[in-house]
Amino acid sequence: MSKNTQQKNNDSPLLILALDFGGSATKGVYCTLKQTASLVMEPEVVKISLDSIASEFLGVTEPENAAWVNYMGETFAVGYLAKSKYYANQGLKELKYERAVAKTLAFVWAISQKLHLGAKFRLAFICLLPPGEFENKDSFCKHLEAAFAGFTTPAGKMQLVLTQFKCLPEGAGIYLAYQKKLGEAIKNKIIALVMVGYRNASVLISDRGIVAPDGKTSDLGMIRLLEKVVVRTSGQNASQLAAAVVAAGSDISTTPLTKLLKSTTNINKRHELMQIQKAIKLARNEYAAVLTSWLDQVVSGSVVSEILFCGGTADYMRRELNSHYSGTPCLWGVGADIPAQVDSFGLGSRLADVYSVFLYFLKQIDV
């Protein structure tokens, strides 16, 4: 590359982006070296025809609610558009990286609209994948680079230059934040990092400061609990249940559950509310038993110094996990403090992993 060409490329805007392709939402933290913010998109992705999105929208919405991308001859609706107009699914049985290309393109386009970055700019990108899919990182990078060469969005064609790419296993941000807090003391510990999200449960083991490359991943995320509730109730689905079940908490308060009721008479409503509450209690007990049984096979309490729990589902199951591992120090809420202006969607601990990864990546950026 000539000096003139290199100088020209370096004059284009640089977007720094960290993404977590969660089963319940795609969560990202980004900046342009001037401001840092977060963005959340629904996880749905569906392949459609380019003709089907030709009709214009009536009204005005944020770009993340109207995102679609066309690359390599195929068109995909992403996020809210895929969910609301095309009734797409969350793809929980697919490998995350397979949908991650379309999600990344849509995410980048939405940010470019918010920050007025134009159709061509540079991107420094870091993402999180489950330990069980970590071996797909090179393939994911190649697919991204091919798509970045030229793709179409609602605002027209875009072209990105991928200046830096890094992929880390889910939970890495939490571990890096804890490593920074502990310092040299981490070399004297065996730490189990347990990440439990909507789709997966994953475990990484750090022994004397070295994280083993063979992390374990299962499909024992929150979705398994919700499926058990669906079976024992009428007219419910997992996506509708999720927020209410979490809000109900470990005591299963009925107040958040009232919005789920389908019945029309007061007598039937009371019966349905009791049915949902009982279903959640049973599902929670069954899920706790299955989750801890799997964790016991991966995490040996006799040799682990500490268990570092993270992820929204782990927070939801805190009472059961603390009880089951009462003989081992259990740590919660570890991670970088997230400024309120960054956590504009109120995700709290659900943003901790990707935000900590973002801070780690920011120090490595070659501007």
JOQUI-V146767 format. One record per residue. RES is the residue in one small letter. PHI is phi in whole degrees, 0 to 359 (999 if undefined). D_LAST is the distance of its C-alpha to the last C-alpha in whole Angstrom. Layout:
RES:PHI:D_LAST ; RES:PHI:D_LAST
This chain:
m:999:17 ; s:286:18 ; k:297:16 ; n:295:17 ; t:294:16 ; q:297:12 ; q:295:12 ; k:296:13 ; n:296:11 ; n:289:8 ; d:281:10 ; s:285:11 ; p:301:10 ; l:245:8 ; l:258:10 ; i:253:10 ; l:223:14 ; a:239:16 ; l:234:20 ; d:238:23 ; f:276:26 ; g:292:29 ; g:291:32 ; s:264:33 ; a:190:30 ; t:268:26 ; k:246:24 ; g:220:20 ; v:235:18 ; y:216:15 ; c:201:13 ; t:239:11 ; l:69:9 ; k:239:13 ; q:216:15 ; t:243:16 ; a:210:19 ; s:238:21 ; l:213:23 ; v:231:26 ; m:230:28 ; e:300:31 ; p:279:31 ; e:291:33 ; v:218:32 ; v:213:35 ; k:281:35 ; i:225:37 ; s:271:38 ; l:297:36 ; d:294:40 ; s:288:40 ; i:253:37 ; a:290:38 ; s:292:40 ; e:281:38 ; f:278:38 ; l:263:40 ; g:110:39 ; v:231:35 ; t:216:33 ; e:289:29 ; p:302:27 ; e:295:27 ; n:268:31 ; a:224:31 ; a:271:29 ; w:215:29 ; v:221:28 ; n:236:29 ; y:210:28 ; m:51:29 ; g:81:33 ; e:233:33 ; t:242:32 ; f:228:32 ; a:273:32 ; v:228:30 ; g:72:31 ; y:299:33 ; l:299:34 ; a:296:35 ; k:287:37 ; s:277:39 ; k:265:40 ; y:247:40 ; y:52:41 ; a:289:38 ; n:259:38 ; q:276:36 ; g:64:36 ; l:290:36 ; k:264:38 ; e:260:35 ; l:294:32 ; k:299:29 ; y:292:27 ; e:294:29 ; r:269:29 ; a:293:25 ; v:297:24 ; a:298:26 ; k:296:25 ; t:295:21 ; l:299:22 ; a:294:24 ; f:297:21 ; v:297:18 ; w:298:21 ; a:300:22 ; i:294:19 ; s:299:18 ; q:289:22 ; k:292:21 ; l:259:18 ; h:55:19 ; l:277:16 ; g:89:19 ; a:267:19 ; k:225:16 ; f:198:13 ; r:265:10 ; l:227:11 ; a:254:9 ; f:230:13 ; i:229:15 ; c:218:19 ; l:243:22 ; l:230:25 ; p:300:29 ; p:307:29 ; g:289:32 ; e:245:30 ; f:297:27 ; e:292:28 ; n:273:27 ; k:298:23 ; d:292:23 ; s:296:25 ; f:298:23 ; c:299:20 ; k:296:22 ; h:296:24 ; l:297:21 ; e:300:19 ; a:295:23 ; a:289:23 ; f:296:19 ; a:299:21 ; g:173:23 ; f:217:24 ; t:250:27 ; t:227:27 ; p:302:29 ; a:263:27 ; g:115:27 ; k:280:25 ; m:227:21 ; q:215:19 ; l:240:15 ; v:251:13 ; l:278:12 ; t:278:9 ; q:213:10 ; f:224:14 ; k:213:16 ; c:232:19 ; l:233:21 ; p:289:25 ; e:306:26 ; g:97:27 ; a:298:24 ; g:296:22 ; i:297:26 ; y:296:26 ; l:298:23 ; a:293:24 ; y:290:27 ; q:300:26 ; k:296:24 ; k:290:27 ; l:282:30 ; g:69:28 ; e:296:30 ; a:297:33 ; i:294:31 ; k:288:33 ; n:253:36 ; k:236:36 ; i:247:36 ; i:245:35 ; a:262:35 ; l:262:32 ; v:250:34 ; m:251:32 ; v:237:35 ; g:245:33 ; y:287:35 ; r:256:35 ; n:240:35 ; a:237:36 ; s:227:34 ; v:225:34 ; l:241:32 ; i:246:33 ; s:253:32 ; d:243:34 ; r:57:33 ; g:90:30 ; i:251:29 ; v:275:29 ; a:296:31 ; p:285:30 ; d:263:33 ; g:296:32 ; k:249:35 ; t:226:35 ; s:232:38 ; d:264:39 ; l:269:40 ; g:273:38 ; m:304:39 ; i:301:41 ; r:294:43 ; l:293:45 ; l:296:45 ; e:298:46 ; k:293:49 ; v:291:50 ; v:302:50 ; v:298:53 ; r:262:55 ; t:230:54 ; s:243:55 ; g:75:53 ; q:258:49 ; n:223:46 ; a:300:43 ; s:294:41 ; q:288:43 ; l:287:44 ; a:311:41 ; a:298:40 ; a:291:44 ; v:296:44 ; v:295:41 ; a:296:42 ; a:292:46 ; g:71:45 ; s:290:47 ; d:274:50 ; i:54:50 ; s:297:50 ; t:281:52 ; t:304:50 ; p:291:47 ; l:277:49 ; t:297:51 ; k:291:49 ; l:273:49 ; l:295:53 ; k:256:55 ; s:292:58 ; t:249:60 ; t:264:63 ; n:297:63 ; i:297:65 ; n:293:62 ; k:297:59 ; r:297:60 ; h:296:61 ; e:294:58 ; l:297:56 ; m:296:58 ; q:297:57 ; i:294:53 ; q:299:53 ; k:295:55 ; a:298:53 ; i:294:50 ; k:299:52 ; l:296:53 ; a:297:50 ; r:296:48 ; n:296:50 ; e:294:50 ; y:295:47 ; a:300:46 ; a:294:49 ; v:292:47 ; l:296:43 ; t:292:45 ; s:298:47 ; w:292:44 ; l:299:42 ; d:299:45 ; q:286:44 ; v:258:41 ; v:253:41 ; s:267:43 ; g:299:44 ; s:287:46 ; v:247:43 ; v:283:40 ; s:287:40 ; e:212:38 ; i:243:37 ; l:258:34 ; f:266:34 ; c:208:32 ; g:103:32 ; g:300:34 ; t:288:37 ; a:299:37 ; d:299:37 ; y:296:40 ; m:263:42 ; r:303:41 ; r:300:45 ; e:292:46 ; l:291:43 ; n:298:44 ; s:293:48 ; h:293:47 ; y:252:45 ; s:296:47 ; g:273:47 ; t:237:44 ; p:304:41 ; c:250:39 ; l:249:36 ; w:225:35 ; g:68:32 ; v:279:30 ; g:151:26 ; a:293:23 ; d:292:25 ; i:264:24 ; p:300:24 ; a:301:27 ; q:289:24 ; v:278:22 ; d:275:25 ; s:288:27 ; f:263:29 ; g:66:30 ; l:280:29 ; g:59:30 ; s:296:30 ; r:292:29 ; l:263:25 ; a:298:25 ; d:296:24 ; v:289:21 ; y:292:20 ; s:295:20 ; v:295:18 ; f:301:15 ; l:297:15 ; y:298:15 ; f:291:12 ; l:302:10 ; k:288:11 ; q:260:9 ; i:290:6 ; d:262:4 ; v:289:0
